Amino acid sequence: AMRVMSGEMSGRIGGWRAGIVRAMALVEATIDFADEDVPEDVWPEVRVLLGKVLAEMETEIAGTAAARRLRDGFEVALVGAPNAGKSSLLNYLVRSDVAIVSDIPGTTRDVLENRLDIKGLPVILLDMAGLRETDDPIESLGVARALTRARNADVRVFLQDGGDIATP
């Protein structure tokens, strides 16, 4: 925000504009004076100018995604089979009983979102349906939504039932 207020972004955009205007002038000169001798081939310079503008714009766009995550929050998906402890972990981390915890597989069907602040970083914890094959049409919708949200999350934490872990 301070860099924007100081005019840094305006300066950057002004540079892009100057590069594009110079490239346009070179191309237009080539078109306008096609039947006359133009002293040099302008295309290498046009390519360099436009390539530089494009690269700088792509860098700026990539930076906005990171800034958006810092402002809106990083999504962390809690993923695993039913009864792997996803809802219990969510409740523990948010220090509240926001998710129903049950021994019945398939209890969580919707994606539950809970915001946390971890050392100044906004984090959105996602608790979701356990991943499994099911004949229940409602649970199947929940599993499909869980897969979609997990794929799109910034971080996926895979939980596994402690009984599934081999111990030495």
NUMI-855769 format. One record per residue (C-alpha): residue number from 1; residue in one letter; chain; x, y, z. Coordinates in steps of 0.05 Angstrom, whole numbers. Example, Ala and Ser with C-alpha at 12.3 -4.5 7.8 and 13.67 -1.06 7.14 Angstrom:
BEGIN
<pt><n>1</n><res>A</res><chain>A</chain><east>246</east><north>-90</north><up>156</up></pt>
<pt><n>2</n><res>S</res><chain>A</chain><east>273</east><north>-21</north><up>143</up></pt>
END
This chain:
BEGIN
<pt><n>1</n><res>A</res><chain>A</chain><east>0</east><north>0</north><up>0</up></pt>
<pt><n>2</n><res>M</res><chain>A</chain><east>57</east><north>48</north><up>16</up></pt>
<pt><n>3</n><res>R</res><chain>A</chain><east>90</east><north>34</north><up>-51</up></pt>
<pt><n>4</n><res>V</res><chain>A</chain><east>24</east><north>48</north><up>-87</up></pt>
<pt><n>5</n><res>M</res><chain>A</chain><east>15</east><north>113</north><up>-48</up></pt>
<pt><n>6</n><res>S</res><chain>A</chain><east>86</east><north>135</north><up>-65</up></pt>
<pt><n>7</n><res>G</res><chain>A</chain><east>71</east><north>128</north><up>-139</up></pt>
<pt><n>8</n><res>E</res><chain>A</chain><east>113</east><north>66</north><up>-152</up></pt>
<pt><n>9</n><res>M</res><chain>A</chain><east>56</east><north>32</north><up>-189</up></pt>
<pt><n>10</n><res>S</res><chain>A</chain><east>43</east><north>94</north><up>-231</up></pt>
<pt><n>11</n><res>G</res><chain>A</chain><east>116</east><north>96</north><up>-250</up></pt>
<pt><n>12</n><res>R</res><chain>A</chain><east>116</east><north>23</north><up>-269</up></pt>
<pt><n>13</n><res>I</res><chain>A</chain><east>53</east><north>32</north><up>-312</up></pt>
<pt><n>14</n><res>G</res><chain>A</chain><east>84</east><north>94</north><up>-344</up></pt>
<pt><n>15</n><res>G</res><chain>A</chain><east>144</east><north>52</north><up>-363</up></pt>
<pt><n>16</n><res>W</res><chain>A</chain><east>99</east><north>-1</north><up>-394</up></pt>
<pt><n>17</n><res>R</res><chain>A</chain><east>62</east><north>53</north><up>-432</up></pt>
<pt><n>18</n><res>A</res><chain>A</chain><east>126</east><north>84</north><up>-458</up></pt>
<pt><n>19</n><res>G</res><chain>A</chain><east>151</east><north>16</north><up>-483</up></pt>
<pt><n>20</n><res>I</res><chain>A</chain><east>85</east><north>1</north><up>-518</up></pt>
<pt><n>21</n><res>V</res><chain>A</chain><east>82</east><north>71</north><up>-549</up></pt>
<pt><n>22</n><res>R</res><chain>A</chain><east>154</east><north>64</north><up>-575</up></pt>
<pt><n>23</n><res>A</res><chain>A</chain><east>138</east><north>-5</north><up>-604</up></pt>
<pt><n>24</n><res>M</res><chain>A</chain><east>75</east><north>23</north><up>-638</up></pt>
<pt><n>25</n><res>A</res><chain>A</chain><east>115</east><north>82</north><up>-667</up></pt>
<pt><n>26</n><res>L</res><chain>A</chain><east>167</east><north>35</north><up>-696</up></pt>
<pt><n>27</n><res>V</res><chain>A</chain><east>113</east><north>-10</north><up>-728</up></pt>
<pt><n>28</n><res>E</res><chain>A</chain><east>74</east><north>50</north><up>-754</up></pt>
<pt><n>29</n><res>A</res><chain>A</chain><east>138</east><north>80</north><up>-785</up></pt>
<pt><n>30</n><res>T</res><chain>A</chain><east>150</east><north>15</north><up>-821</up></pt>
<pt><n>31</n><res>I</res><chain>A</chain><east>78</east><north>15</north><up>-848</up></pt>
<pt><n>32</n><res>D</res><chain>A</chain><east>76</east><north>89</north><up>-865</up></pt>
<pt><n>33</n><res>F</res><chain>A</chain><east>143</east><north>88</north><up>-901</up></pt>
<pt><n>34</n><res>A</res><chain>A</chain><east>138</east><north>18</north><up>-932</up></pt>
<pt><n>35</n><res>D</res><chain>A</chain><east>154</east><north>44</north><up>-1002</up></pt>
<pt><n>36</n><res>E</res><chain>A</chain><east>214</east><north>84</north><up>-976</up></pt>
<pt><n>37</n><res>D</res><chain>A</chain><east>280</east><north>62</north><up>-949</up></pt>
<pt><n>38</n><res>V</res><chain>A</chain><east>274</east><north>52</north><up>-873</up></pt>
<pt><n>39</n><res>P</res><chain>A</chain><east>345</east><north>51</north><up>-848</up></pt>
<pt><n>40</n><res>E</res><chain>A</chain><east>340</east><north>-9</north><up>-801</up></pt>
<pt><n>41</n><res>D</res><chain>A</chain><east>297</east><north>-69</north><up>-785</up></pt>
<pt><n>42</n><res>V</res><chain>A</chain><east>252</east><north>-49</north><up>-726</up></pt>
<pt><n>43</n><res>W</res><chain>A</chain><east>226</east><north>-118</north><up>-709</up></pt>
<pt><n>44</n><res>P</res><chain>A</chain><east>282</east><north>-138</north><up>-661</up></pt>
<pt><n>45</n><res>E</res><chain>A</chain><east>272</east><north>-75</north><up>-620</up></pt>
<pt><n>46</n><res>V</res><chain>A</chain><east>196</east><north>-83</north><up>-621</up></pt>
<pt><n>47</n><res>R</res><chain>A</chain><east>203</east><north>-155</north><up>-596</up></pt>
<pt><n>48</n><res>V</res><chain>A</chain><east>250</east><north>-133</north><up>-540</up></pt>
<pt><n>49</n><res>L</res><chain>A</chain><east>205</east><north>-75</north><up>-519</up></pt>
<pt><n>50</n><res>L</res><chain>A</chain><east>141</east><north>-117</north><up>-518</up></pt>
<pt><n>51</n><res>G</res><chain>A</chain><east>176</east><north>-177</north><up>-486</up></pt>
<pt><n>52</n><res>K</res><chain>A</chain><east>201</east><north>-133</north><up>-429</up></pt>
<pt><n>53</n><res>V</res><chain>A</chain><east>131</east><north>-103</north><up>-418</up></pt>
<pt><n>54</n><res>L</res><chain>A</chain><east>99</east><north>-172</north><up>-419</up></pt>
<pt><n>55</n><res>A</res><chain>A</chain><east>150</east><north>-201</north><up>-370</up></pt>
<pt><n>56</n><res>E</res><chain>A</chain><east>140</east><north>-143</north><up>-322</up></pt>
<pt><n>57</n><res>M</res><chain>A</chain><east>64</east><north>-149</north><up>-326</up></pt>
<pt><n>58</n><res>E</res><chain>A</chain><east>67</east><north>-224</north><up>-313</up></pt>
<pt><n>59</n><res>T</res><chain>A</chain><east>111</east><north>-211</north><up>-252</up></pt>
<pt><n>60</n><res>E</res><chain>A</chain><east>61</east><north>-160</north><up>-226</up></pt>
<pt><n>61</n><res>I</res><chain>A</chain><east>3</east><north>-207</north><up>-237</up></pt>
<pt><n>62</n><res>A</res><chain>A</chain><east>39</east><north>-264</north><up>-200</up></pt>
<pt><n>63</n><res>G</res><chain>A</chain><east>51</east><north>-216</north><up>-142</up></pt>
<pt><n>64</n><res>T</res><chain>A</chain><east>-22</east><north>-199</north><up>-136</up></pt>
<pt><n>65</n><res>A</res><chain>A</chain><east>-39</east><north>-272</north><up>-124</up></pt>
<pt><n>66</n><res>A</res><chain>A</chain><east>9</east><north>-274</north><up>-65</up></pt>
<pt><n>67</n><res>A</res><chain>A</chain><east>-17</east><north>-208</north><up>-39</up></pt>
<pt><n>68</n><res>R</res><chain>A</chain><east>-89</east><north>-234</north><up>-44</up></pt>
<pt><n>69</n><res>R</res><chain>A</chain><east>-70</east><north>-295</north><up>-2</up></pt>
<pt><n>70</n><res>L</res><chain>A</chain><east>-38</east><north>-251</north><up>50</up></pt>
<pt><n>71</n><res>R</res><chain>A</chain><east>-101</east><north>-209</north><up>53</up></pt>
<pt><n>72</n><res>D</res><chain>A</chain><east>-155</east><north>-262</north><up>46</up></pt>
<pt><n>73</n><res>G</res><chain>A</chain><east>-121</east><north>-322</north><up>77</up></pt>
<pt><n>74</n><res>F</res><chain>A</chain><east>-87</east><north>-387</north><up>59</up></pt>
<pt><n>75</n><res>E</res><chain>A</chain><east>-134</east><north>-446</north><up>52</up></pt>
<pt><n>76</n><res>V</res><chain>A</chain><east>-112</east><north>-508</north><up>89</up></pt>
<pt><n>77</n><res>A</res><chain>A</chain><east>-153</east><north>-570</north><up>74</up></pt>
<pt><n>78</n><res>L</res><chain>A</chain><east>-158</east><north>-626</north><up>125</up></pt>
<pt><n>79</n><res>V</res><chain>A</chain><east>-162</east><north>-688</north><up>82</up></pt>
<pt><n>80</n><res>G</res><chain>A</chain><east>-170</east><north>-762</north><up>98</up></pt>
<pt><n>81</n><res>A</res><chain>A</chain><east>-217</east><north>-821</north><up>104</up></pt>
<pt><n>82</n><res>P</res><chain>A</chain><east>-279</east><north>-817</north><up>148</up></pt>
<pt><n>83</n><res>N</res><chain>A</chain><east>-262</east><north>-817</north><up>223</up></pt>
<pt><n>84</n><res>A</res><chain>A</chain><east>-189</east><north>-800</north><up>210</up></pt>
<pt><n>85</n><res>G</res><chain>A</chain><east>-195</east><north>-742</north><up>260</up></pt>
<pt><n>86</n><res>K</res><chain>A</chain><east>-206</east><north>-683</north><up>213</up></pt>
<pt><n>87</n><res>S</res><chain>A</chain><east>-263</east><north>-653</north><up>253</up></pt>
<pt><n>88</n><res>S</res><chain>A</chain><east>-229</east><north>-666</north><up>319</up></pt>
<pt><n>89</n><res>L</res><chain>A</chain><east>-166</east><north>-632</north><up>295</up></pt>
<pt><n>90</n><res>L</res><chain>A</chain><east>-207</east><north>-572</north><up>270</up></pt>
<pt><n>91</n><res>N</res><chain>A</chain><east>-242</east><north>-566</north><up>338</up></pt>
<pt><n>92</n><res>Y</res><chain>A</chain><east>-175</east><north>-569</north><up>374</up></pt>
<pt><n>93</n><res>L</res><chain>A</chain><east>-142</east><north>-517</north><up>329</up></pt>
<pt><n>94</n><res>V</res><chain>A</chain><east>-200</east><north>-467</north><up>333</up></pt>
<pt><n>95</n><res>R</res><chain>A</chain><east>-210</east><north>-482</north><up>407</up></pt>
<pt><n>96</n><res>S</res><chain>A</chain><east>-285</east><north>-491</north><up>398</up></pt>
<pt><n>97</n><res>D</res><chain>A</chain><east>-335</east><north>-546</north><up>381</up></pt>
<pt><n>98</n><res>V</res><chain>A</chain><east>-350</east><north>-521</north><up>311</up></pt>
<pt><n>99</n><res>A</res><chain>A</chain><east>-352</east><north>-589</north><up>278</up></pt>
<pt><n>100</n><res>I</res><chain>A</chain><east>-394</east><north>-649</north><up>299</up></pt>
<pt><n>101</n><res>V</res><chain>A</chain><east>-350</east><north>-707</north><up>320</up></pt>
<pt><n>102</n><res>S</res><chain>A</chain><east>-380</east><north>-777</north><up>317</up></pt>
<pt><n>103</n><res>D</res><chain>A</chain><east>-359</east><north>-849</north><up>311</up></pt>
<pt><n>104</n><res>I</res><chain>A</chain><east>-408</east><north>-855</north><up>252</up></pt>
<pt><n>105</n><res>P</res><chain>A</chain><east>-369</east><north>-850</north><up>186</up></pt>
<pt><n>106</n><res>G</res><chain>A</chain><east>-397</east><north>-797</north><up>139</up></pt>
<pt><n>107</n><res>T</res><chain>A</chain><east>-420</east><north>-748</north><up>194</up></pt>
<pt><n>108</n><res>T</res><chain>A</chain><east>-386</east><north>-688</north><up>160</up></pt>
<pt><n>109</n><res>R</res><chain>A</chain><east>-415</east><north>-676</north><up>91</up></pt>
<pt><n>110</n><res>D</res><chain>A</chain><east>-407</east><north>-601</north><up>78</up></pt>
<pt><n>111</n><res>V</res><chain>A</chain><east>-342</east><north>-563</north><up>76</up></pt>
<pt><n>112</n><res>L</res><chain>A</chain><east>-334</east><north>-525</north><up>141</up></pt>
<pt><n>113</n><res>E</res><chain>A</chain><east>-291</east><north>-462</north><up>138</up></pt>
<pt><n>114</n><res>N</res><chain>A</chain><east>-259</east><north>-432</north><up>199</up></pt>
<pt><n>115</n><res>R</res><chain>A</chain><east>-212</east><north>-372</north><up>201</up></pt>
<pt><n>116</n><res>L</res><chain>A</chain><east>-151</east><north>-369</north><up>244</up></pt>
<pt><n>117</n><res>D</res><chain>A</chain><east>-95</east><north>-319</north><up>253</up></pt>
<pt><n>118</n><res>I</res><chain>A</chain><east>-28</east><north>-354</north><up>258</up></pt>
<pt><n>119</n><res>K</res><chain>A</chain><east>26</east><north>-304</north><up>276</up></pt>
<pt><n>120</n><res>G</res><chain>A</chain><east>-8</east><north>-250</north><up>234</up></pt>
<pt><n>121</n><res>L</res><chain>A</chain><east>-23</east><north>-295</north><up>174</up></pt>
<pt><n>122</n><res>P</res><chain>A</chain><east>-97</east><north>-308</north><up>159</up></pt>
<pt><n>123</n><res>V</res><chain>A</chain><east>-111</east><north>-382</north><up>151</up></pt>
<pt><n>124</n><res>I</res><chain>A</chain><east>-176</east><north>-414</north><up>130</up></pt>
<pt><n>125</n><res>L</res><chain>A</chain><east>-182</east><north>-486</north><up>156</up></pt>
<pt><n>126</n><res>L</res><chain>A</chain><east>-226</east><north>-531</north><up>115</up></pt>
<pt><n>127</n><res>D</res><chain>A</chain><east>-258</east><north>-592</north><up>147</up></pt>
<pt><n>128</n><res>M</res><chain>A</chain><east>-294</east><north>-636</north><up>98</up></pt>
<pt><n>129</n><res>A</res><chain>A</chain><east>-326</east><north>-702</north><up>83</up></pt>
<pt><n>130</n><res>G</res><chain>A</chain><east>-281</east><north>-763</north><up>90</up></pt>
<pt><n>131</n><res>L</res><chain>A</chain><east>-256</east><north>-790</north><up>24</up></pt>
<pt><n>132</n><res>R</res><chain>A</chain><east>-287</east><north>-857</north><up>7</up></pt>
<pt><n>133</n><res>E</res><chain>A</chain><east>-333</east><north>-892</north><up>-42</up></pt>
<pt><n>134</n><res>T</res><chain>A</chain><east>-405</east><north>-890</north><up>-19</up></pt>
<pt><n>135</n><res>D</res><chain>A</chain><east>-475</east><north>-907</north><up>-44</up></pt>
<pt><n>136</n><res>D</res><chain>A</chain><east>-506</east><north>-850</north><up>-4</up></pt>
<pt><n>137</n><res>P</res><chain>A</chain><east>-521</east><north>-796</north><up>-56</up></pt>
<pt><n>138</n><res>I</res><chain>A</chain><east>-516</east><north>-739</north><up>-5</up></pt>
<pt><n>139</n><res>E</res><chain>A</chain><east>-449</east><north>-763</north><up>22</up></pt>
<pt><n>140</n><res>S</res><chain>A</chain><east>-425</east><north>-772</north><up>-50</up></pt>
<pt><n>141</n><res>L</res><chain>A</chain><east>-439</east><north>-698</north><up>-62</up></pt>
<pt><n>142</n><res>G</res><chain>A</chain><east>-400</east><north>-682</north><up>1</up></pt>
<pt><n>143</n><res>V</res><chain>A</chain><east>-341</east><north>-724</north><up>-22</up></pt>
<pt><n>144</n><res>A</res><chain>A</chain><east>-342</east><north>-691</north><up>-91</up></pt>
<pt><n>145</n><res>R</res><chain>A</chain><east>-342</east><north>-622</north><up>-58</up></pt>
<pt><n>146</n><res>A</res><chain>A</chain><east>-286</east><north>-643</north><up>-12</up></pt>
<pt><n>147</n><res>L</res><chain>A</chain><east>-243</east><north>-666</north><up>-70</up></pt>
<pt><n>148</n><res>T</res><chain>A</chain><east>-254</east><north>-601</north><up>-108</up></pt>
<pt><n>149</n><res>R</res><chain>A</chain><east>-238</east><north>-557</north><up>-48</up></pt>
<pt><n>150</n><res>A</res><chain>A</chain><east>-177</east><north>-599</north><up>-30</up></pt>
<pt><n>151</n><res>R</res><chain>A</chain><east>-150</east><north>-594</north><up>-100</up></pt>
<pt><n>152</n><res>N</res><chain>A</chain><east>-158</east><north>-518</north><up>-98</up></pt>
<pt><n>153</n><res>A</res><chain>A</chain><east>-130</east><north>-508</north><up>-28</up></pt>
<pt><n>154</n><res>D</res><chain>A</chain><east>-61</east><north>-478</north><up>-17</up></pt>
<pt><n>155</n><res>V</res><chain>A</chain><east>-42</east><north>-533</north><up>31</up></pt>
<pt><n>156</n><res>R</res><chain>A</chain><east>-70</east><north>-603</north><up>42</up></pt>
<pt><n>157</n><res>V</res><chain>A</chain><east>-59</east><north>-638</north><up>109</up></pt>
<pt><n>158</n><res>F</res><chain>A</chain><east>-73</east><north>-713</north><up>102</up></pt>
<pt><n>159</n><res>L</res><chain>A</chain><east>-97</east><north>-746</north><up>165</up></pt>
<pt><n>160</n><res>Q</res><chain>A</chain><east>-95</east><north>-820</north><up>177</up></pt>
<pt><n>161</n><res>D</res><chain>A</chain><east>-128</east><north>-861</north><up>232</up></pt>
<pt><n>162</n><res>G</res><chain>A</chain><east>-75</east><north>-881</north><up>283</up></pt>
<pt><n>163</n><res>G</res><chain>A</chain><east>-95</east><north>-954</north><up>275</up></pt>
<pt><n>164</n><res>D</res><chain>A</chain><east>-71</east><north>-952</north><up>204</up></pt>
<pt><n>165</n><res>I</res><chain>A</chain><east>0</east><north>-932</north><up>222</up></pt>
<pt><n>166</n><res>A</res><chain>A</chain><east>50</east><north>-988</north><up>227</up></pt>
<pt><n>167</n><res>T</res><chain>A</chain><east>90</east><north>-986</north><up>292</up></pt>
<pt><n>168</n><res>P</res><chain>A</chain><east>158</east><north>-1018</north><up>302</up></pt>
END
